[in-house]
């Protein structure tokens, strides 16, 4: 009988839950916006965890996004230590934070679709008036 989830997936999900709570509570940098943890992928040997985040309110400025990711990467050692206290693991992965642009990209695509639909409706209404 095959396992439904691998160990790395289970550890990644647990890390995601813990980081989602720890970052707003423990990282006290006023330059950091509201951070959401979208996904965590872990290497097979549990040495590294790539944490994909979105910083709400900072989607427009690439400089602010880069600054937020830099703040999180500087706090990675501290967060790793806090996770070691919360989760019983022999090896706690080193955290590497990355910006996840999929949320902003999805919102942009959604607005483009809405714009195309409204323009199509306007054209349809203009033809009906003729």
Secondary structure, DSSP 8 states (H G I E B T S, - for coil): ---SS-HHHHHHHHHHHHHHHHHHHH---TT--EEEEEEEEE-TTSSEEEEEEEEET-TT-HHHHHHHHHHHHHTHHHHHHHHHHHS--SS--EEEEEE-THHHHHHHHHHHHHHHHHHHHHHHHHHHH-
